[in-house]
Structures are given as C-alpha cells and as structure tokens.
Amino acid sequence: MRRRIGFWLLLGIVVASCWVAIVALAGPTYNPGRSTIAAITAPASLLGRRMPLGVLWFVILNGGLYGVLGLTVEMLRRPFQSH
C-alpha cells in the first residue's frame, strides 16, 4: 500500500513538473491558472490563483495533494480486495 501511495505522490510531482516546463517553454504571456485542464490535473494551481506560489512549493504541494488522493483511493479500495 505504501508503494502505491508513493506512486501517487510521484505522479503528482511529475504532473506539476510538466506544467512548470509548459509554462517555461510558452513564455510569460501564457497563464495556466485560467486553464480548466490545469485546475483538474494540478489542484495546487487553484491555490496559486489567490496567492503567488513558487515553483518548488507548487510541485511539492501538488505531490502532496496527489498523495492524499492516493491514500483516499487505497483506503476505499482496501475493503474490496480479496485475500
């Protein structure tokens, strides 16, 4: 179970890093904070609409949110697993 939650956390970090790369390559005129896709795949971007987030904090926060999502999925999935 820990391995799967770690995978969720790593997935959140990868998704956030991809958004950072997209913004870096697109230039200063691109604003992913208004994108619905960014809001769904990187929930930390919703917090960035209210207050500025640094790149590192954005990646860490998104990884943590994916980790909590993974923990929730694993806890809900656990009773349905056959032994």
Helices and strands as residue ranges (DSSP letters): H 2-26, G 32-34, H 36-41, H 44-48, H 55-77, G 78-80
